[in-house]
Amino acid sequence: MSVTIIDNDGISIGRATELDHHEWDDLVERSPQASAFHYRGSLAAQADHADARVHPLVGYKGQEPVGLLPVFETRKGGMTTAFSPAPSLWVSYLGPALLNHRKLKRRKRERRNRRFVEGCLDWVERELGPKYVNVRTAPSYRDVRPFEWRDFDIDVRHTYSVDLTPGEEDVLMSFSSDARNNIRTEGDYRVYEGGRDEIRTIISQVRDRHDEQGESYGVTPAFVTDLYEQLPEGTVRPYACEIDGEVAGGMVVLESGDTAYRWQGGAKHDRDLPVNDLVDWAVMTDAMDRGVENYDLVGANEQRLCGYKAKFGPRLRSYYTMEKGSRVTNALSSVYKKFR
C-alpha cells in the first residue's frame, strides 16, 4: 500500500509508520480514552486471530498528536469491510482515542475531534473503500456526533462501572446484602492471580457454557494467551478460584490506566461456594491496592446478566456502536453487534 496522508484543515492523518513522530504505545498511554486493546501488541493479536489487516491511524496538528484510531480491514467474497475493534473476538472497546484535548476550550475541542474523525474516515474511504464500517467506542469517548454527521447509524450501549476510590470498606457497604454475605463466605477455597494455564481453563469453561446454550463464542485460549504475552506486564490478569485442587471458575481481567475491565469469565458452575462473587471481590481489592479507580463490569445490555452485576452498586455508563453500509452488509453485521 502506498503512503497516503490526509490533511483535514491542519490535521494530518496517516498510518503510524507514515507519521512516526512518536511511538504508538507511548501515545496510547497518554490518551485518557485508550484501553488495553489499543496497544500495538493487542492490535497485532486482533489482526492475527480475525484474519484482518490493521491500520493504526494517527492524527497530528504539526508535531502535536491529536488522536489514534486503529482500523481493521477484512476482505471476504470480494467485499472489503472496516472494523474498530476487530470482528468476532468479543473485544470490549476500541475506536478513537484523543490526545491533548482536555486543555482546549469546548469549541476548539469539538472542532479538533470533528476534524480528526473526518480525516480518519476520509483515509478509510480513499484507501480501503469498504462496503461496511463498524466502530465501537470506549465509555470515555463521549462525542460521537462526527460519525452521525457522516451518516453513520448510532446505537447506544451500556455497561456498569464500580467506583473503587472510596476504599475497601465503603465499596463493600455499597453492595447488596447478598453480595456482602457471599463475599464473607468461609470455606476451603483459594482465589489467586495465575497465568497461561488459568487463561486456558477459564476461556474453555466459558466456551463450554456457550456450547451448552447453543451460542457462538469467538474468544479462544490462543487469542487471550497472545494478549497475555504481547501486552505490557500486568495488563492481562487471569484470576482463578481453586476448590479441592481444581479451578472452579475465574475471570480474565484487563487493566489499563485507572480502570480494570471484567473481560471474560464468570461461567456458571456447580459448586456450593459463590465462586464468581469471591473472584470479583478479589479483583476489586487487589485493584484498589494498586490505585485503580474503576472496575468496568463490561456490559449491561443483557437483562439476564444485569441482576448479578447490579448488586455491586455500579454506575450505569453508555458507549456507542456506529455503523455505515448497505442493507446487505448491515444485515451481516448482526453477529458482530451481539456483544454483552
C-alpha positions as CSV (number, residue, x, y, z in Angstrom):
1,M,0.0,0.0,0.0
2,S,1.3,3.4,-1.0
3,V,1.9,6.1,1.6
4,T,-1.3,8.2,2.0
5,I,-1.6,11.2,4.4
6,I,-4.9,13.0,4.6
7,D,-4.8,16.7,5.6
8,N,-8.1,17.8,7.0
9,D,-7.8,21.6,7.8
10,G,-4.5,21.3,9.5
11,I,-4.9,17.8,10.9
12,S,-2.7,15.2,9.2
13,I,-3.9,11.6,9.2
14,G,-1.9,8.6,8.3
15,R,-0.7,5.2,9.4
16,A,1.6,5.3,12.4
17,T,4.5,4.1,10.3
18,E,4.0,7.1,8.0
19,L,3.7,9.7,10.8
20,D,6.3,8.3,13.1
21,H,6.9,11.3,15.4
22,H,6.1,9.2,18.5
23,E,5.9,5.5,19.5
24,W,2.4,4.2,19.2
25,D,2.3,2.7,22.7
26,D,3.6,5.9,24.2
27,L,0.6,7.7,22.7
28,V,-1.8,5.0,23.9
29,E,-0.6,5.5,27.5
30,R,-1.0,9.3,27.1
31,S,-4.6,9.2,26.0
32,P,-7.3,9.1,28.7
33,Q,-9.7,7.4,26.2
34,A,-7.4,4.5,25.2
35,S,-7.8,1.0,26.6
36,A,-5.7,-2.1,26.8
37,F,-7.0,-3.0,23.4
38,H,-5.3,0.0,21.8
39,Y,-1.7,-1.3,22.5
40,R,0.3,-2.4,19.4
41,G,0.5,-5.9,20.8
42,S,-3.2,-6.1,21.1
43,L,-3.8,-4.8,17.6
44,A,-1.4,-7.4,16.2
45,A,-3.2,-10.2,18.1
46,Q,-6.6,-9.0,16.9
47,A,-5.4,-8.8,13.3
48,D,-4.0,-12.3,13.5
49,H,-7.0,-14.0,15.1
50,A,-9.6,-12.1,13.0
51,D,-7.7,-12.7,9.7
52,A,-7.6,-8.9,9.2
53,R,-5.1,-6.2,8.4
54,V,-4.7,-3.5,11.0
55,H,-4.2,0.2,10.0
56,P,-3.1,2.1,13.1
57,L,-4.2,5.6,12.1
58,V,-2.8,8.6,14.0
59,G,-3.5,12.3,13.7
60,Y,-1.2,15.3,14.1
61,K,-1.5,19.0,14.2
62,G,2.0,20.0,13.3
63,Q,4.1,17.8,15.6
64,E,1.4,17.6,18.3
65,P,-0.5,14.2,18.4
66,V,-4.3,14.7,18.5
67,G,-5.7,11.2,18.2
68,L,-5.5,7.5,17.5
69,L,-7.9,5.2,15.6
70,P,-7.0,1.6,14.8
71,V,-8.9,0.2,11.9
72,F,-9.1,-3.5,10.8
73,E,-9.6,-4.3,7.2
74,T,-11.2,-7.6,6.1
75,R,-11.7,-8.9,2.6
76,K,-14.1,-11.7,2.0
77,G,-16.0,-12.7,-1.1
78,G,-14.7,-9.7,-2.9
79,M,-16.1,-7.3,-0.3
80,T,-14.0,-5.0,1.9
81,T,-15.2,-4.1,5.5
82,A,-13.6,-2.0,8.2
83,F,-13.9,-2.5,11.9
84,S,-12.7,-1.0,15.1
85,P,-12.3,-3.3,17.1
86,A,-11.7,-6.4,15.0
87,P,-14.8,-8.5,14.5
88,S,-15.9,-11.7,16.3
89,L,-13.3,-11.5,19.2
90,W,-15.5,-10.0,21.9
91,V,-13.1,-7.1,22.2
92,S,-14.9,-4.7,24.5
93,Y,-13.9,-1.3,23.2
94,L,-11.7,0.4,20.6
95,G,-12.4,3.3,18.3
96,P,-11.0,6.8,18.6
97,A,-8.7,7.9,21.5
98,L,-7.9,11.6,21.7
99,L,-4.8,13.3,22.9
100,N,-4.1,16.8,24.2
101,H,-7.7,17.8,24.0
102,R,-8.6,18.4,27.6
103,K,-6.6,21.7,27.7
104,L,-8.8,23.1,24.9
105,K,-12.0,25.1,25.4
106,R,-15.2,23.5,24.1
107,R,-15.3,25.0,20.7
108,K,-11.7,24.1,19.8
109,R,-12.0,20.7,21.5
110,E,-15.1,19.8,19.4
111,R,-13.6,21.1,16.2
112,R,-10.4,19.1,16.7
113,N,-12.4,15.9,17.4
114,R,-14.5,16.5,14.3
115,R,-11.5,17.1,12.1
116,F,-9.7,14.1,13.4
117,V,-12.6,11.8,12.9
118,E,-13.4,13.2,9.5
119,G,-9.8,12.8,8.4
120,C,-9.7,9.2,9.5
121,L,-13.0,8.4,7.7
122,D,-11.6,10.1,4.6
123,W,-8.5,7.9,4.8
124,V,-10.5,4.8,5.2
125,E,-12.8,5.7,2.3
126,R,-9.9,6.6,0.0
127,E,-7.5,3.7,0.9
128,L,-9.9,0.8,1.7
129,G,-13.2,1.7,0.1
130,P,-15.2,-0.5,2.4
131,K,-18.8,-1.6,1.9
132,Y,-19.4,-1.6,5.6
133,V,-17.8,0.2,8.6
134,N,-18.4,-0.5,12.3
135,V,-16.8,1.4,15.2
136,R,-17.3,0.7,18.9
137,T,-16.1,3.3,21.3
138,A,-15.0,3.2,24.9
139,P,-17.3,4.8,27.5
140,S,-14.7,7.6,27.9
141,Y,-15.2,8.7,24.3
142,R,-18.4,10.8,24.5
143,D,-18.7,13.0,21.4
144,V,-19.7,10.7,18.5
145,R,-21.5,13.4,16.5
146,P,-18.8,13.5,13.8
147,F,-19.9,9.9,12.9
148,E,-23.5,10.9,12.9
149,W,-22.8,13.8,10.6
150,R,-21.2,11.4,8.2
151,D,-24.4,9.4,8.1
152,F,-23.4,6.6,10.5
153,D,-26.2,4.8,12.4
154,I,-25.6,5.3,16.2
155,D,-26.5,2.6,18.7
156,V,-26.3,3.4,22.4
157,R,-25.0,0.5,24.5
158,H,-24.5,0.2,28.3
159,T,-22.0,-1.0,30.9
160,Y,-21.6,-0.9,34.6
161,S,-18.7,0.6,36.5
162,V,-17.8,0.3,40.2
163,D,-16.1,3.3,41.8
164,L,-13.2,1.9,43.8
165,T,-11.9,5.2,45.1
166,P,-13.9,5.2,48.5
167,G,-11.8,2.3,49.8
168,E,-12.5,-1.3,50.6
169,E,-15.0,-0.9,53.5
170,D,-17.1,1.8,51.8
171,V,-17.1,-0.1,48.5
172,L,-18.2,-3.3,50.2
173,M,-21.0,-1.5,52.0
174,S,-22.4,-0.2,48.7
175,F,-23.1,-3.8,47.6
176,S,-26.4,-5.6,48.1
177,S,-26.7,-7.6,51.3
178,D,-26.5,-11.0,49.4
179,A,-23.3,-9.8,47.7
180,R,-21.8,-8.9,51.0
181,N,-22.8,-12.2,52.5
182,N,-21.3,-14.1,49.6
183,I,-18.0,-12.3,49.9
184,R,-17.8,-13.0,53.6
185,T,-18.4,-16.8,53.0
186,E,-16.0,-19.0,54.7
187,G,-14.7,-22.2,53.1
188,D,-11.9,-24.2,51.7
189,Y,-11.0,-22.2,48.6
190,R,-8.2,-20.0,47.2
191,V,-8.5,-17.0,44.8
192,Y,-5.3,-16.1,43.1
193,E,-3.9,-14.4,40.0
194,G,-2.5,-17.0,37.6
195,G,-1.0,-17.2,34.1
196,R,-1.3,-19.1,30.9
197,D,-2.8,-22.3,32.4
198,E,-5.5,-20.3,34.2
199,I,-6.3,-18.5,30.9
200,R,-6.8,-21.7,29.1
201,T,-9.0,-23.1,31.8
202,I,-11.2,-20.0,32.2
203,I,-11.8,-19.5,28.5
204,S,-12.5,-23.2,28.0
205,Q,-15.1,-23.0,30.8
206,V,-16.8,-20.1,29.1
207,R,-16.8,-21.8,25.7
208,D,-18.3,-24.9,27.2
209,R,-21.1,-22.8,28.8
210,H,-21.8,-21.2,25.4
211,D,-21.9,-24.6,23.7
212,E,-24.4,-25.8,26.3
213,Q,-26.6,-22.9,25.4
214,G,-26.2,-23.2,21.7
215,E,-24.5,-19.8,21.4
216,S,-21.4,-18.9,19.5
217,Y,-18.3,-17.6,21.3
218,G,-15.4,-16.1,19.3
219,V,-12.8,-16.0,22.1
220,T,-10.1,-18.7,22.1
221,P,-7.4,-19.5,24.7
222,A,-4.8,-18.8,22.0
223,F,-6.1,-15.3,21.4
224,V,-6.1,-14.4,25.2
225,T,-2.7,-16.0,25.7
226,D,-1.3,-13.9,22.8
227,L,-2.7,-10.8,24.6
228,Y,-1.1,-12.0,27.9
229,E,2.3,-12.4,26.2
230,Q,2.3,-9.3,24.0
231,L,0.8,-6.6,26.2
232,P,2.7,-4.9,29.0
233,E,3.1,-6.9,32.2
234,G,0.1,-6.6,34.5
235,T,-2.3,-5.7,31.7
236,V,-3.9,-9.1,31.4
237,R,-4.6,-10.6,34.8
238,P,-6.3,-14.1,35.0
239,Y,-7.9,-14.6,38.4
240,A,-8.9,-18.2,39.4
241,C,-10.8,-19.7,42.3
242,E,-9.4,-23.1,43.3
243,I,-11.5,-25.6,45.2
244,D,-10.2,-29.1,46.1
245,G,-7.2,-28.6,43.8
246,E,-9.3,-27.6,40.8
247,V,-10.1,-24.3,39.2
248,A,-13.9,-23.9,39.8
249,G,-14.1,-20.6,37.9
250,G,-12.4,-17.4,37.2
251,M,-12.1,-14.1,35.3
252,V,-9.6,-12.7,32.8
253,V,-9.3,-9.1,33.8
254,L,-7.6,-6.3,31.7
255,E,-6.1,-3.4,33.4
256,S,-5.2,-0.1,31.7
257,G,-4.8,3.4,33.2
258,D,-7.2,3.9,36.0
259,T,-9.6,1.1,35.1
260,A,-9.8,-2.7,35.4
261,Y,-12.1,-4.5,33.0
262,R,-14.0,-7.6,33.8
263,W,-13.5,-9.1,30.4
264,Q,-14.0,-12.8,30.1
265,G,-15.0,-15.5,32.6
266,G,-17.7,-16.0,35.2
267,A,-19.1,-19.2,33.7
268,K,-21.9,-20.9,35.6
269,H,-20.6,-23.6,37.9
270,D,-21.9,-26.4,40.1
271,R,-20.0,-25.6,43.3
272,D,-21.7,-24.7,46.6
273,L,-19.4,-21.6,47.1
274,P,-20.2,-18.3,45.5
275,V,-17.2,-18.5,43.2
276,N,-17.9,-15.5,41.0
277,D,-18.6,-13.2,43.9
278,L,-15.3,-14.2,45.5
279,V,-13.4,-13.7,42.3
280,D,-14.9,-10.3,41.6
281,W,-14.1,-9.1,45.2
282,A,-10.5,-10.3,45.0
283,V,-10.1,-8.4,41.7
284,M,-11.5,-5.3,43.2
285,T,-9.5,-5.4,46.4
286,D,-6.2,-6.0,44.5
287,A,-7.1,-3.2,42.1
288,M,-7.7,-0.8,45.0
289,D,-4.3,-1.7,46.4
290,R,-2.7,-0.7,43.0
291,G,-4.6,2.6,42.9
292,V,-7.0,1.6,40.2
293,E,-10.1,3.8,40.4
294,N,-12.8,1.9,38.4
295,Y,-13.9,-1.6,37.8
296,D,-15.8,-1.8,34.5
297,L,-18.1,-4.8,34.6
298,V,-18.1,-4.9,30.8
299,G,-21.7,-4.9,29.6
300,A,-25.1,-4.1,31.0
301,N,-27.1,-5.0,27.8
302,E,-28.4,-8.5,28.5
303,Q,-31.2,-8.5,31.1
304,R,-30.4,-11.9,32.5
305,L,-26.8,-10.8,33.4
306,C,-27.7,-7.3,34.8
307,G,-29.0,-8.7,38.1
308,Y,-25.7,-10.2,39.1
309,K,-23.7,-7.1,38.1
310,A,-26.1,-4.5,39.6
311,K,-25.6,-5.9,43.1
312,F,-22.1,-4.4,43.2
313,G,-23.6,-0.9,43.3
314,P,-22.2,0.3,40.0
315,R,-22.8,3.4,37.9
316,L,-24.6,2.9,34.6
317,R,-22.4,4.2,31.7
318,S,-23.0,4.3,28.0
319,Y,-20.8,3.7,25.0
320,Y,-21.6,3.6,21.3
321,T,-21.6,1.4,18.2
322,M,-21.6,3.2,14.9
323,E,-22.1,1.5,11.6
324,K,-22.5,2.5,8.0
325,G,-23.1,0.3,5.0
326,S,-25.6,-1.2,2.5
327,R,-28.7,-3.1,3.5
328,V,-27.0,-6.4,2.8
329,T,-23.8,-5.6,4.8
330,N,-25.9,-4.2,7.7
331,A,-27.8,-7.5,7.9
332,L,-24.5,-9.4,8.0
333,S,-23.4,-7.2,11.0
334,S,-25.8,-8.7,13.4
335,V,-23.4,-11.2,14.8
336,Y,-20.7,-8.6,15.3
337,K,-23.1,-6.3,17.2
338,K,-24.2,-9.1,19.6
339,F,-21.9,-8.2,22.5
340,R,-22.7,-8.4,26.2
